Amino acid sequence: MRFLMYMLGLLALAGCASASTTAPVAPMRPDIEAFIAEMVERHGFGRAELEGTLRMAQFQPAIIKAISQPATAKPWYEFRPLLVSPQRVADGVAFWNNHAATLERARREFGIPEEIVAAVIGVETNYGMQSGRHRILDALTTLAFDYPKRAGFFRAELEQYLLLSREQGMDVLGVRGSHAGAIGIPQFMPSSYRRYAIDFDSDGKVDLSGSPADAIGSVANYLKSYGWEAGQAAVFPALVNGTDYRGALFTGTKSFYPLSELRERGVIPYGESPGNLPATLIELENDGGNEYWLGFNNFFVITRYNRSVNYAMSVLQLADEIRAARNSNFQ
């Protein structure tokens, strides 16, 4: 009993001490202070509230490591099996069957084939099953202030995320997603969420994390907004000769060439001519030799979702396999 009273006395003294002294608040980094000042001036955020929010953000070294070693950097022969697998094809068919009416409506309204929308969502989050475990606030603050290589981009996305949270009434500390700060079933960055996400199920709100319909409509809207051309091919197999072809390789920008010029560079369509659509040249690294494709406008549109050639080709090939598997099921 004496020991219990002694411990209670110590706890009481500790409580008095903590009440009478306030721990000093560490000063914020100048770059974060500058960001807060910009948000206050430009968007009318409360300084104290925003400072409190950013103080709760946690630096995540694992995020720096993950973004510095993207899976898309793997050679094609290693990357493709990760995403164009029998299981992901089967799951894509199931996703299409479960959301057939919504996918059909998206095709009618935006001109994007059902298999393309399904494949984008399949590559991004395995049809919504793996949308990310990182707090978006942690991801974006880590990359905005501790990843100099792309700090400007992620600072802008942090700005967009704070605006999105305010507009949508989101819990700024509770939203989770990818290590890069992408959100929901289709993995939209905050700027894309604000610009392209739509309420496709007409329930009065845009919810990319909980509504497959909103995700489907938003992906279709995104691709259409970047110029998807309904009925046009995205890629076509090719062969190359010599070394001049390397000047036509895709570099991430929309530098397309007439087919006649590509032929002069040693690029030859493999099979029946795809017509006269301007094209870029795609090179994929295989074990034992590279493969080549002509990439048209719709290929470029897919790269607006992710600039990686491996990414775009995995979407297109997964889409082809999903459609083929689904068609075989109905025969």
N, C-alpha and C positions, 0 to 999 in steps of 0.2 A: 504493500500500500504506500509506504514511504517512497519507494522507487517510482511508482506511478505519479504521485504528487510532484516529485522532483522533475519528471519528464514534462508534465503539464506546465510547470513553472518555466522550464526552459522554452517551451513552445510559445508561451505567452510573451516572454521577453523577446523572442525572435520576431513575433508579430508586431510588437511595439517598435522594434528597431526598423523593420521594413516599412512601417507606416510613417516613421519620422524621417526616413531617408529615401530619396528617389534616385534610382540608378541613372547615371548619365546616359543620354541618348547619343549613340554614335553618329557623327556627321555622315551625310550621304556623299557618295562619290560625285565629283563635279559634273561628269557626263550625265549622270542620272538626274542631278539637280537641273541641268540644262534641259533635259527631256521633259521634266515636270513643268518647268517654266513655259516651254512651248505648248504643252497640252493645256495649260491654264489659259494662256493668251489666245491660242488658236481655236480651242473648242470649249472653253468655259468650265473646265473641270475645277473642283475645289482643291486647292493646293494641299491642305492637311489630309484630306481623304485620299488623294492620289499618292501622297507620300506614304501614308499608312499601308495602302495596298502594295506598293512596290517594296516596302520593308518586309512584307510577308512572302515575297518571292524568294525562292531558294536556288542558288547556283547549283547546276547539275553537271559535274564533269563527264558523266556518261553521255550526255547529249552532245558535247563537243566531240567526243570520240566517235559517236555514231554518225554524225554528219560529216566527219572527216573521212569516213570509210564507207561510202554508200554502196549498197549491193549492186546498183546499176553499173559500177565500175568493173565488175567481174567480166571476163570474156563471155561472149554470147553462149558458147557451148556449156558454160557453167550456170549462167543466169537463166536461160530459157527453161530448164527443167524445174526451177523454183516456182514458176508461175504458170507455165503451160503444161500442166500435169493432168493425168486422167481424173484425179479427184477434183481438181479445180474445174475441169470441164464438166464433170457430172454435177457439181454444185452449181455451176452456171446454168445448166439446163433446168435444174430445180428452181433456181432463182427466177428464170424466165417464166417457167410454168406458174409459179406462185404469184407473179406480178405481170402476167401476160397482157391484161387490159391496160394497165398503166404504161407499160413499155410500148404497146401499140399506139396509145394516145400520144406519147412523146414522139414517136416516129411521124405520126400525122402532123403534129403541130410544129416540129422542129426539123424534120427530115433526117433524123439520126437513126440508123438501123437498130433494132432491138439488141442484136448481139454486140454492137459496139458499146452501148450504154452498159450492158451487163458485164462486158469484159473490163471496162474501166473500173467499175465497182469491184469486180473480182480481183483485179490486180491491186487495187488500192487497199482494200480491207477484207479480202476474202468474203465478199458479199455481206459486209457489215459485221462479221464475226471478230475482226481484229482491228478495231478503230483507234487503238493506242491507249497507253496507260499513264502518259506524262501529263502533269498539269500544264495547260497551255501557257499560263502566266510564267511558270518556271522555264519552260522551253524558250519562249520568246525573249524573256529578260536575259537568260543565259546567252543566247545567240546575239542579242542586240548590243550587249555591253562586254562580252568576253569572247567574241569570235570576230576579230578584226577583218578577216577575209570578206565577210558579207554583212558586216555590222549595219550598213546603211539599209540594206533590204530588210533585215529583221527588225530594225528600229521602226521602219515604216509599218511593218506588220504588227508590231506591238501597239503602235498608235491605232491601227485599224481594229485590233482586238478590243482595246479599251472602248472605242466608239461602238463596236458591235455589241459588247456586253451591256453598255448603257442603253442602246436602242432596243435590244431584245429582252432586257431584263434578266440577263444571264447572271449566274453566280460567278463572278470573275475569278474566284479562287477554286471553283469546283469543276470547271469544264476540263475534260481530259482529251488527249489526242496524241498525235505523233511527236517524235523527238524534234521535228522541224516546226511544230506549231500548227499542223493541219488538223482540221476538225471534222468529225462525223463520218458517216457511211461513205461519202465520196472524197473525204480528205481535202476539203477546201481550205486554203489559207484564208485568214480573216478578210483580206481585201477582196478575194473572190467570193467569199460568203456574202459580203455586203453588196457586191456588184451583180452576181449571177444567180444566187440562191433564190428560189421561188417557192411559193406556197402551192404545190401541185395537188395536194389533197383537199384544198379549200376549207381548212379548219380554222383559218384566221391567223395562223402563225407559220413561220418558216422554221422547221426543225430538221436539220440534217443529221442529227444523232439518233432521233427516235422514229422518223418517218421515212420508210423506203420510197414512198411516192414522191416526197419532196426531194429526196436524193436523186431519183430517176429524172424527174423534171429539171432539176438544177444541172445535172451533168449534160443533158440534152441542150439546155439553154446555153451553157458554157461553150460547148462545141460549135453550136450554131453561131454564137456571137463571134467566134474566131474564124468563121468563114467556111464551115463544112459545106461541101457541095453534094447534095443528094444525088445518088446514082453514079457518082464518079468513083473510079478505083483509087485506092490509097497507095498501093505498091505493085510492082511487077518485076519478076526475076530478070537478072541481067548477067552478061558475061563481060569481062574486060580483057584488053590486050595492051601491051606496052606499059608505059608509065604516065602518059599524059592524063589518064583518067583521074589521077589523084587530085588534080585541080578542080574537079567537079564534085568531090566528096562533100557530104552534108556537114556543115559547121555550126548549125544551130540557127542560122538566119535564113530568110527566104530567098536564097540565091539559086534560082532555077534556070535551066538551060533548054533551048529547043532540042528536040530529039536529033535533028541534023547535026548540031554542034556536038552533042554527046557522041555520036557515031564518029565524028572526026577525032575525038579524044580517045577513041578505042572502046567505047561503051556500046554494047550490042544487046538489044532486048532478047531474052531467051524465050523463043516461041513466037506466036502470032503477034504482030506489032500492036502495041497498046494505043496507037493513034499518035496525035501530035501534041499531047499535053506536055507543057514544060515540066521538067523533072530535075531532081537532084539525085546524086548517087549515094547509096547506103552501103556501108561496109560492115560486115558482121564477122567477128573473130571466131573461127571454128578450130577444133583440134585437128590439125592436119591440113589446113587451108581455109581461106576466107570465102565467104559467099557474098554476092552483090545483088542489090535490088535497085530499081528505079523508084524514087519516092515522089509522089505527086502532092497536090495541095492538101488533100485530106490527111496524108501522112504528116505534113507540117502542122496541121491543126492538132493532131494528137500530141505532138511535141510541145504544144503550148501548155499542156497539162503537166508534162515533165520533159525537160529538154533532152533527156537521154534517148539515143537511138535504140538501145536495148529495151527501154521502157515502151516506146512506141511500137516496136515490132512485137513485143510480147502481148500488148493489147490486141493488135491486129490478128496475130496468129491464134490467140485464145478465142477471139471472136469467131474466127473461121471454124475452129473446132467445136465451139458451143453450137453454132448453127448446124453444122454437119451432124453432130450427135443428136440434136433435137429432131432434125428432119428424119434421121434413121429410125427414131423411136415412133414416128407417126406413120411410117411405111408399113 
